[in-house]
């Protein structure tokens, strides 16, 4: 994380925002040598806000897309039902 004085941050805000967009790296702003604020990429802020909400909103999305697996299971169920209807009951 880079650290930059407030007076310099005021003069370079456009460049700092570009750095946030491109490098996704937080920027600490200091005043009289002490940290007073941090600029973070919007995605980071959004994650923080979602985690504050709790519940399912704070759960990260699955790592993979499960649609294909669900579709395959549904196909197997329909196939099994078709086979079950086609056989004759034992008497």
mmCIF file of the C-alpha atoms, coordinates in Angstrom:
data_MODEL
# 
_entry.id   MODEL 
# 
loop_
_atom_site.group_PDB 
_atom_site.id 
_atom_site.type_symbol 
_atom_site.label_atom_id 
_atom_site.label_alt_id 
_atom_site.label_comp_id 
_atom_site.label_asym_id 
_atom_site.label_entity_id 
_atom_site.label_seq_id 
_atom_site.pdbx_PDB_ins_code 
_atom_site.Cartn_x 
_atom_site.Cartn_y 
_atom_site.Cartn_z 
_atom_site.occupancy 
_atom_site.B_iso_or_equiv 
_atom_site.pdbx_formal_charge 
_atom_site.auth_seq_id 
_atom_site.auth_comp_id 
_atom_site.auth_asym_id 
_atom_site.auth_atom_id 
_atom_site.pdbx_PDB_model_num 
ATOM 1  C CA . UNK A 1 1  ? 0.000   0.000   0.000   1.00 0.00 ? 1  UNK A CA 1 
ATOM 2  C CA . UNK A 1 2  ? 1.387   3.378   -0.910  1.00 0.00 ? 2  UNK A CA 1 
ATOM 3  C CA . UNK A 1 3  ? 1.174   6.327   1.457   1.00 0.00 ? 3  UNK A CA 1 
ATOM 4  C CA . UNK A 1 4  ? 0.620   9.870   0.216   1.00 0.00 ? 4  UNK A CA 1 
ATOM 5  C CA . UNK A 1 5  ? 0.184   13.226  2.029   1.00 0.00 ? 5  UNK A CA 1 
ATOM 6  C CA . UNK A 1 6  ? -3.256  14.821  1.771   1.00 0.00 ? 6  UNK A CA 1 
ATOM 7  C CA . UNK A 1 7  ? -1.933  17.894  -0.031  1.00 0.00 ? 7  UNK A CA 1 
ATOM 8  C CA . UNK A 1 8  ? -0.354  15.700  -2.707  1.00 0.00 ? 8  UNK A CA 1 
ATOM 9  C CA . UNK A 1 9  ? -3.486  13.503  -2.928  1.00 0.00 ? 9  UNK A CA 1 
ATOM 10 C CA . UNK A 1 10 ? -5.606  16.607  -3.667  1.00 0.00 ? 10 UNK A CA 1 
ATOM 11 C CA . UNK A 1 11 ? -3.353  17.533  -6.560  1.00 0.00 ? 11 UNK A CA 1 
ATOM 12 C CA . UNK A 1 12 ? -3.151  13.973  -7.946  1.00 0.00 ? 12 UNK A CA 1 
ATOM 13 C CA . UNK A 1 13 ? -6.669  12.585  -7.333  1.00 0.00 ? 13 UNK A CA 1 
ATOM 14 C CA . UNK A 1 14 ? -7.256  11.623  -10.989 1.00 0.00 ? 14 UNK A CA 1 
ATOM 15 C CA . UNK A 1 15 ? -4.001  9.679   -11.112 1.00 0.00 ? 15 UNK A CA 1 
ATOM 16 C CA . UNK A 1 16 ? -4.756  7.999   -7.791  1.00 0.00 ? 16 UNK A CA 1 
ATOM 17 C CA . UNK A 1 17 ? -8.181  6.877   -9.015  1.00 0.00 ? 17 UNK A CA 1 
ATOM 18 C CA . UNK A 1 18 ? -6.578  5.467   -12.172 1.00 0.00 ? 18 UNK A CA 1 
ATOM 19 C CA . UNK A 1 19 ? -4.137  3.563   -9.961  1.00 0.00 ? 19 UNK A CA 1 
ATOM 20 C CA . UNK A 1 20 ? -7.057  2.144   -7.961  1.00 0.00 ? 20 UNK A CA 1 
ATOM 21 C CA . UNK A 1 21 ? -8.806  1.042   -11.145 1.00 0.00 ? 21 UNK A CA 1 
ATOM 22 C CA . UNK A 1 22 ? -5.751  -0.517  -12.765 1.00 0.00 ? 22 UNK A CA 1 
ATOM 23 C CA . UNK A 1 23 ? -3.730  -1.928  -9.862  1.00 0.00 ? 23 UNK A CA 1 
ATOM 24 C CA . UNK A 1 24 ? -6.559  -2.574  -7.355  1.00 0.00 ? 24 UNK A CA 1 
ATOM 25 C CA . UNK A 1 25 ? -4.169  -1.363  -4.650  1.00 0.00 ? 25 UNK A CA 1 
ATOM 26 C CA . UNK A 1 26 ? -5.312  0.630   -1.581  1.00 0.00 ? 26 UNK A CA 1 
ATOM 27 C CA . UNK A 1 27 ? -3.795  4.085   -1.036  1.00 0.00 ? 27 UNK A CA 1 
ATOM 28 C CA . UNK A 1 28 ? -3.245  5.502   2.453   1.00 0.00 ? 28 UNK A CA 1 
ATOM 29 C CA . UNK A 1 29 ? -3.660  9.261   2.865   1.00 0.00 ? 29 UNK A CA 1 
ATOM 30 C CA . UNK A 1 30 ? -1.747  10.961  5.650   1.00 0.00 ? 30 UNK A CA 1 
ATOM 31 C CA . UNK A 1 31 ? -2.020  14.345  7.340   1.00 0.00 ? 31 UNK A CA 1 
ATOM 32 C CA . UNK A 1 32 ? 1.015   15.595  9.245   1.00 0.00 ? 32 UNK A CA 1 
ATOM 33 C CA . UNK A 1 33 ? 2.534   12.133  8.818   1.00 0.00 ? 33 UNK A CA 1 
ATOM 34 C CA . UNK A 1 34 ? -0.391  10.273  10.432  1.00 0.00 ? 34 UNK A CA 1 
ATOM 35 C CA . UNK A 1 35 ? -2.815  8.006   8.523   1.00 0.00 ? 35 UNK A CA 1 
ATOM 36 C CA . UNK A 1 36 ? -6.252  9.634   8.222   1.00 0.00 ? 36 UNK A CA 1 
ATOM 37 C CA . UNK A 1 37 ? -7.944  7.823   5.323   1.00 0.00 ? 37 UNK A CA 1 
ATOM 38 C CA . UNK A 1 38 ? -7.586  5.000   2.847   1.00 0.00 ? 38 UNK A CA 1 
ATOM 39 C CA . UNK A 1 39 ? -8.743  4.909   -0.749  1.00 0.00 ? 39 UNK A CA 1 
ATOM 40 C CA . UNK A 1 40 ? -9.777  1.407   -1.769  1.00 0.00 ? 40 UNK A CA 1 
ATOM 41 C CA . UNK A 1 41 ? -11.092 -0.044  -5.028  1.00 0.00 ? 41 UNK A CA 1 
ATOM 42 C CA . UNK A 1 42 ? -14.883 -0.072  -5.283  1.00 0.00 ? 42 UNK A CA 1 
ATOM 43 C CA . UNK A 1 43 ? -14.960 -3.900  -5.388  1.00 0.00 ? 43 UNK A CA 1 
ATOM 44 C CA . UNK A 1 44 ? -13.217 -4.034  -1.987  1.00 0.00 ? 44 UNK A CA 1 
ATOM 45 C CA . UNK A 1 45 ? -15.649 -1.534  -0.492  1.00 0.00 ? 45 UNK A CA 1 
ATOM 46 C CA . UNK A 1 46 ? -18.586 -3.493  -1.916  1.00 0.00 ? 46 UNK A CA 1 
ATOM 47 C CA . UNK A 1 47 ? -17.308 -6.725  -0.276  1.00 0.00 ? 47 UNK A CA 1 
ATOM 48 C CA . UNK A 1 48 ? -17.017 -4.920  3.064   1.00 0.00 ? 48 UNK A CA 1 
ATOM 49 C CA . UNK A 1 49 ? -20.570 -3.565  2.816   1.00 0.00 ? 49 UNK A CA 1 
ATOM 50 C CA . UNK A 1 50 ? -22.006 -6.961  1.859   1.00 0.00 ? 50 UNK A CA 1 
ATOM 51 C CA . UNK A 1 51 ? -20.234 -8.672  4.750   1.00 0.00 ? 51 UNK A CA 1 
ATOM 52 C CA . UNK A 1 52 ? -21.746 -6.109  7.141   1.00 0.00 ? 52 UNK A CA 1 
ATOM 53 C CA . UNK A 1 53 ? -25.226 -7.118  5.977   1.00 0.00 ? 53 UNK A CA 1 
ATOM 54 C CA . UNK A 1 54 ? -24.658 -10.729 7.070   1.00 0.00 ? 54 UNK A CA 1 
ATOM 55 C CA . UNK A 1 55 ? -26.882 -13.573 5.953   1.00 0.00 ? 55 UNK A CA 1 
ATOM 56 C CA . UNK A 1 56 ? -26.549 -15.017 2.477   1.00 0.00 ? 56 UNK A CA 1 
ATOM 57 C CA . UNK A 1 57 ? -25.316 -11.695 1.131   1.00 0.00 ? 57 UNK A CA 1 
ATOM 58 C CA . UNK A 1 58 ? -22.000 -12.281 2.860   1.00 0.00 ? 58 UNK A CA 1 
ATOM 59 C CA . UNK A 1 59 ? -21.508 -15.745 1.351   1.00 0.00 ? 59 UNK A CA 1 
ATOM 60 C CA . UNK A 1 60 ? -19.173 -15.700 -1.641  1.00 0.00 ? 60 UNK A CA 1 
ATOM 61 C CA . UNK A 1 61 ? -20.532 -17.083 -4.921  1.00 0.00 ? 61 UNK A CA 1 
ATOM 62 C CA . UNK A 1 62 ? -19.603 -20.664 -5.830  1.00 0.00 ? 62 UNK A CA 1 
ATOM 63 C CA . UNK A 1 63 ? -16.212 -21.132 -7.460  1.00 0.00 ? 63 UNK A CA 1 
ATOM 64 C CA . UNK A 1 64 ? -17.738 -22.981 -10.408 1.00 0.00 ? 64 UNK A CA 1 
ATOM 65 C CA . UNK A 1 65 ? -20.950 -22.849 -12.396 1.00 0.00 ? 65 UNK A CA 1 
ATOM 66 C CA . UNK A 1 66 ? -23.263 -25.634 -11.239 1.00 0.00 ? 66 UNK A CA 1 
ATOM 67 C CA . UNK A 1 67 ? -25.908 -25.270 -13.974 1.00 0.00 ? 67 UNK A CA 1 
ATOM 68 C CA . UNK A 1 68 ? -24.530 -28.155 -16.058 1.00 0.00 ? 68 UNK A CA 1 
ATOM 69 C CA . UNK A 1 69 ? -24.527 -30.503 -13.052 1.00 0.00 ? 69 UNK A CA 1 
ATOM 70 C CA . UNK A 1 70 ? -28.108 -29.574 -12.159 1.00 0.00 ? 70 UNK A CA 1 
ATOM 71 C CA . UNK A 1 71 ? -29.219 -30.052 -15.779 1.00 0.00 ? 71 UNK A CA 1 
ATOM 72 C CA . UNK A 1 72 ? -27.595 -33.521 -15.842 1.00 0.00 ? 72 UNK A CA 1 
ATOM 73 C CA . UNK A 1 73 ? -29.382 -34.522 -12.620 1.00 0.00 ? 73 UNK A CA 1 
ATOM 74 C CA . UNK A 1 74 ? -32.745 -33.375 -13.990 1.00 0.00 ? 74 UNK A CA 1 
ATOM 75 C CA . UNK A 1 75 ? -32.143 -35.368 -17.201 1.00 0.00 ? 75 UNK A CA 1 
ATOM 76 C CA . UNK A 1 76 ? -31.331 -38.493 -15.150 1.00 0.00 ? 76 UNK A CA 1 
ATOM 77 C CA . UNK A 1 77 ? -34.511 -38.073 -13.105 1.00 0.00 ? 77 UNK A CA 1 
ATOM 78 C CA . UNK A 1 78 ? -36.691 -37.784 -16.221 1.00 0.00 ? 78 UNK A CA 1 
ATOM 79 C CA . UNK A 1 79 ? -34.955 -40.776 -17.808 1.00 0.00 ? 79 UNK A CA 1 
ATOM 80 C CA . UNK A 1 80 ? -35.495 -42.872 -14.672 1.00 0.00 ? 80 UNK A CA 1 
ATOM 81 C CA . UNK A 1 81 ? -39.178 -41.873 -14.558 1.00 0.00 ? 81 UNK A CA 1 
ATOM 82 C CA . UNK A 1 82 ? -39.625 -42.839 -18.221 1.00 0.00 ? 82 UNK A CA 1 
ATOM 83 C CA . UNK A 1 83 ? -38.047 -46.263 -17.611 1.00 0.00 ? 83 UNK A CA 1 
ATOM 84 C CA . UNK A 1 84 ? -40.152 -46.817 -14.501 1.00 0.00 ? 84 UNK A CA 1 
ATOM 85 C CA . UNK A 1 85 ? -43.394 -46.135 -16.420 1.00 0.00 ? 85 UNK A CA 1 
ATOM 86 C CA . UNK A 1 86 ? -42.369 -48.383 -19.325 1.00 0.00 ? 86 UNK A CA 1 
ATOM 87 C CA . UNK A 1 87 ? -41.873 -51.559 -17.274 1.00 0.00 ? 87 UNK A CA 1 
ATOM 88 C CA . UNK A 1 88 ? -44.816 -53.776 -16.439 1.00 0.00 ? 88 UNK A CA 1 
ATOM 89 C CA . UNK A 1 89 ? -45.641 -54.286 -12.794 1.00 0.00 ? 89 UNK A CA 1 
ATOM 90 C CA . UNK A 1 90 ? -45.003 -57.739 -11.340 1.00 0.00 ? 90 UNK A CA 1 
ATOM 91 C CA . UNK A 1 91 ? -48.172 -59.591 -10.393 1.00 0.00 ? 91 UNK A CA 1 
# 
